[in-house]
Amino acid sequence: MWVLAERGVEAVRVEPLANLLNVTKGSFYWHFKNREELLEAILQEWVSRETNSIIQQVEETGDDASTKLLHLLELAVQDDGRVENAIRAWATSDPKAAVILAQVDRHRLNYTRDLFLQVGFTSFEAIVRARMAYYSLIGRFAVGFQIDRVERLAEARLQHAILTYRD
């Protein structure tokens, strides 16, 4: 993943990776038939780590929906966004990556919307709040504005307070 994050999808090639990892190309092909299979594995690992695993962590808390939302936002801001940005850049030129990215975006938004619904917001209010939270996070990644961890957590907590506020 770090090669993708640092150098982009074009740098994800079997021979340079084998050299970097000090393994033979043959041993690399033991795990992956070709580069396309390697790229598919990278996408699936990203989905697993950056979406499914986070949702699972949030759900395992067993907390109420508002607390789950806070935990989700706190987990999301732990990421520096480099892999996310690399995947998004990759998806602009690769239809398979674009399909996976669209599925991930939809899944993340639907999960977040469902938490807002559980808090008690209407369908429209829930999706708007979910979009605001998600677009804010993705926008921070896209802009590349880096703030320290403490400030990111404080910002996530304030966003949670604003987005869950009810008259």
N, C-alpha and C positions, 0 to 999 in steps of 0.2 A: 504494500500500500504506500509506503513512503516514497518509492520510486515514482509511482503515479502522482503523488502529491507534490514532489519536488521537481519532477521533470516532464510530467504529462504522459498521456497514453502512448505517444510515439516512442517513448523511452522504454516502454514495457515490451521488451523483445527477449526471446529465449537466450540467445548467445550472450548478450551483455549481462543479463541477470545471472546466468550460470557462472560467468566469470566473477561477477560481484559476490556471489555466494560461495565461490570456490568449489563448485561441483561441475561435473561434466554435462555437456548438452544431452548425452544419452540418459543420464540420471534424471535430468529435467523432463525429458520425454517419457520417462517411466510414469510420471505423475500427470502429465498433460500431453495429449496427442499432438496438439499444435498450438499456435499462438491464440487462436480464437477460443479454444478451450480454457487457456490460461486467463484470457480477458473475461470470459464468462464466470470463472471461479472468483475473480476479483470483484466483479459486480455482485455476485451472490454473497460473498463475505461482507461486502459493504452493507448490503441490505440486512444481513443478519446482525452485524455489529451495531450499525448506526440507526436502525429502525426497530427490528424485532426485539433485540436485546434490551433496548431502552424501554420499550412498551412493557416488556416482561418485568423489568425492574420496578416500573411504576405500579403495575398491577399487583405484584407480590407484596407491596406494602400493606394492602388491605385497607387503606385509608379511605375517607370519603372523597368524592370527586374533586372538591376544591383543593384538598391537600395533595391529591394525585397531580392536579394541574401544576401546583407549585413545584412538586418533585420533578415533573416533566421539564418544566422551564429550567430548573436548576441543573438537571442532567444535560440538557441541550446546550447550555452556555459553557459547559466544560470543554467542548470541542473547539479547536482553533479554526476549523472550517477549510483547512487546506485540501483534505481529501474530498470533501463536499464540492468545493470549487473545481477540483480536477475532474470529478465525475460530471458535473454540469458542463464543463468545457468539452469533455469527451462526447457528451450527448448531443452537442450541436452538430457533430459531423458523423455520428454513428447511429443509425436507426435502432439497433438493438439496445444500445445504452439509453437512447431516448425513451424507448418503451419502458424499460426498467425504472428510469428516473420518474416518468409520469406515474407509474404504479406506486412508487415510494411516496411521491408528493401527495397523491390521492389518499393513500393509507394513513400517512401522518396527519393530514388535514381531517380526515374522517374520525380518526381516534381522538384528536383534540376537540373537534366539534362534539363528539359524543360525551366527552367529559363536561363540556359547557352545558350540554343538554341535561346531564345528570345534576348539575348545580341548580338548574331550574330556569335556564334561559329558553326563549322560544327558538324554533329552528333557525329563523333568520338571524336572531341575535347570536346564537351559538356559532354559526358558520362565519359570521363577520368577525367575531372575537377570535375564532380559530385562525382565520386568515391573518388578522392583525398580529397575532403572536408568531405565526409561522413566517410571514413575510418579513417581520422585524428581524428574526434570527437569520434567515437566508440573506437578507439585505446587509446585515452586519458582516457576514462572510464575504459577500460580493464586493463591498466597499473596502474590506480589508482593514478596517479601523480596529486596532488592537488595544483593548484596555485590560488591566490586570484582573486576575481571577476574583479578587474581593469586590471590585467594582462591577464586574459582570454578574456576580451573584446578587449584589444589591440591586442592580438594574432589573434582573429577572424577578426579584421579590416585589419591586415596585410595579412592574408590568402586571404581575399576578394580582396585586391589590387593585389596580386600575381596571383590569379586564374582568374581575369577578365582583366588582362593586355593583350593588343593587340598591335602588332607592328604597 
